[in-house]
């Protein structure tokens, strides 16, 4: 009794006429391209989401996270040593609720004049009393205190102050750098 062998996988494609091979490969290529385009949207990694959120303005403001990031950056400055940071803010984070906007236009015609009236109506997009928060803006920085082991060196002190100014977008008058006690 002879076993019937059927072409499998690539052997099936090789067994097809040339025109069918091209069509089959084109279909597979189109499916592969579609999967590659859709994959990040459907099955995005948590790390990618976190990085995206960190860079976008729609994230929730995290004061402690901002201080931790600043400590990490300042500690990497040559000669800074151990660093502690305290950031004070003018107010609490500003919450921007999501709104649904509706526009209406009405035209009135009297004699030979036409009057147009446009109205925009905004209402919270959620029926809950607390609403849906679209973004949370970082409040204005009141001041920053940096305490570093290497702040006795004037060059290190200036570099720490400059790094804080750049990282937080604040003026020099809002930044104080002190030497850490031994």
C-alpha positions as CSV (number, residue, x, y, z in Angstrom):
1,X,0.0,0.0,0.0
2,X,1.5,3.3,-1.1
3,X,1.1,6.4,1.1
4,X,-0.3,9.4,-0.7
5,X,1.9,12.4,-0.2
6,X,0.4,15.8,-0.3
7,X,2.4,19.0,-0.8
8,X,2.7,21.0,2.4
9,X,3.5,24.6,3.1
10,X,6.0,25.9,0.6
11,X,5.7,22.8,-1.5
12,X,2.1,23.7,-2.2
13,X,3.2,27.1,-3.4
14,X,5.9,25.6,-5.6
15,X,3.4,23.3,-7.1
16,X,1.3,26.2,-8.3
17,X,1.6,27.8,-11.8
18,X,3.8,31.0,-11.9
19,X,0.8,33.3,-12.0
20,X,-0.8,31.7,-9.0
21,X,2.5,31.8,-7.1
22,X,2.7,35.6,-7.6
23,X,-0.9,36.0,-6.6
24,X,-0.4,33.9,-3.5
25,X,2.8,35.7,-2.5
26,X,1.1,39.1,-3.0
27,X,-1.8,38.0,-0.7
28,X,0.6,36.8,2.0
29,X,2.7,40.0,1.7
30,X,-0.5,42.2,2.0
31,X,-1.6,40.2,5.1
32,X,1.9,40.5,6.6
33,X,1.9,44.3,6.0
34,X,-1.5,44.7,7.5
35,X,-0.6,42.7,10.6
36,X,2.6,44.9,11.0
37,X,0.6,48.1,10.7
38,X,-2.3,47.0,13.0
39,X,-0.2,45.1,15.6
40,X,1.0,48.1,17.7
41,X,-2.5,49.5,17.9
42,X,-4.1,46.3,19.0
43,X,-1.4,44.7,21.1
44,X,0.8,47.6,22.1
45,X,3.4,46.9,24.8
46,X,2.9,48.5,28.3
47,X,6.5,50.0,28.0
48,X,5.6,51.8,24.7
49,X,2.4,53.1,26.3
50,X,4.3,54.4,29.3
51,X,6.9,56.1,27.1
52,X,4.2,57.7,24.9
53,X,2.3,58.9,27.9
54,X,5.4,60.4,29.5
55,X,6.0,62.5,26.4
56,X,2.5,63.5,25.7
57,X,0.6,66.3,27.4
58,X,-2.4,64.1,28.3
59,X,-0.8,62.3,31.2
60,X,-1.6,62.8,34.8
61,X,0.8,65.1,36.5
62,X,3.1,63.4,39.0
63,X,5.0,65.7,41.3
64,X,7.0,62.9,43.0
65,X,7.9,61.4,39.6
66,X,9.1,64.8,38.4
67,X,11.3,65.1,41.5
68,X,12.6,61.5,41.0
69,X,13.5,62.3,37.4
70,X,15.3,65.4,38.4
71,X,17.3,63.6,41.1
72,X,18.3,61.0,38.5
73,X,19.5,63.6,36.1
74,X,21.3,65.8,38.6
75,X,23.0,62.8,40.2
76,X,24.6,62.0,36.8
77,X,26.4,65.4,36.7
78,X,30.1,64.9,37.3
79,X,31.0,65.8,40.9
80,X,27.4,66.2,42.1
81,X,27.5,63.1,44.3
82,X,24.3,62.3,46.2
83,X,21.4,64.7,45.4
84,X,18.1,65.6,47.0
85,X,15.5,67.8,45.3
86,X,12.3,69.6,46.5
87,X,10.0,71.3,44.0
88,X,7.3,73.6,45.2
89,X,4.3,74.6,43.0
90,X,2.1,77.7,42.9
91,X,-1.1,75.6,43.0
92,X,-2.4,72.1,42.5
93,X,-2.4,70.5,39.0
94,X,-5.0,72.1,36.7
95,X,-7.5,69.6,35.5
96,X,-9.0,70.1,32.0
97,X,-12.2,68.2,31.6
98,X,-13.3,66.8,28.3
99,X,-16.1,68.6,26.7
100,X,-18.5,67.8,23.9
101,X,-18.9,70.8,21.7
102,X,-21.9,71.4,19.5
103,X,-22.2,74.2,17.0
104,X,-25.3,75.8,15.6
105,X,-25.8,78.4,13.0
106,X,-29.0,80.4,12.4
107,X,-29.6,82.8,9.6
108,X,-32.2,85.5,9.7
109,X,-33.2,87.4,6.5
110,X,-35.0,90.7,6.8
111,X,-35.6,92.8,3.7
112,X,-32.2,92.7,1.9
113,X,-30.1,91.9,4.9
114,X,-29.1,88.5,6.2
115,X,-27.9,88.1,9.7
116,X,-26.0,85.0,10.7
117,X,-25.6,83.9,14.4
118,X,-23.2,81.1,15.4
119,X,-23.4,79.4,18.8
120,X,-21.1,77.0,20.4
121,X,-22.3,74.9,23.3
122,X,-19.9,73.0,25.5
123,X,-21.0,70.3,28.0
124,X,-19.1,67.7,29.9
125,X,-18.6,64.6,27.9
126,X,-19.5,62.4,30.9
127,X,-22.7,62.3,32.7
128,X,-21.0,61.7,36.0
129,X,-20.7,64.6,38.4
130,X,-16.9,64.5,38.4
131,X,-16.7,64.4,34.6
132,X,-14.0,63.0,32.4
133,X,-10.6,64.6,32.7
134,X,-8.9,65.1,29.4
135,X,-5.5,66.4,30.7
136,X,-3.9,67.4,33.9
137,X,-1.5,70.3,33.4
138,X,1.6,70.8,35.6
139,X,1.2,73.9,37.8
140,X,3.7,76.7,37.7
141,X,6.9,76.0,39.7
142,X,7.3,78.3,42.6
143,X,10.8,77.2,43.5
144,X,13.4,74.4,43.5
145,X,15.8,73.5,46.2
146,X,18.7,71.2,45.3
147,X,21.0,69.7,48.0
148,X,24.0,68.0,46.7
149,X,27.3,66.6,48.1
150,X,29.4,68.3,45.4
151,X,27.7,71.7,45.6
152,X,30.8,73.1,47.5
153,X,32.5,73.3,44.0
154,X,31.1,76.4,42.3
155,X,31.3,74.8,38.9
156,X,29.2,71.8,40.0
157,X,26.8,74.2,41.8
158,X,26.3,76.2,38.6
159,X,25.8,73.1,36.4
160,X,23.2,71.8,38.9
161,X,21.3,75.1,38.8
162,X,21.5,75.2,35.0
163,X,20.2,71.7,34.7
164,X,17.2,72.4,36.9
165,X,16.5,75.6,34.9
166,X,16.6,73.7,31.6
167,X,14.7,70.6,32.9
168,X,11.8,72.5,34.4
169,X,11.8,75.6,32.3
170,X,12.3,78.0,35.2
171,X,14.4,81.1,35.8
172,X,17.6,81.2,37.8
173,X,15.8,83.1,40.6
174,X,13.6,80.1,41.3
175,X,16.5,77.7,41.8
176,X,18.7,77.4,44.9
177,X,21.5,74.9,45.3
178,X,23.1,74.0,48.6
179,X,25.9,71.7,49.8
180,X,24.8,68.6,51.6
181,X,26.0,68.3,55.2
182,X,28.7,65.6,55.6
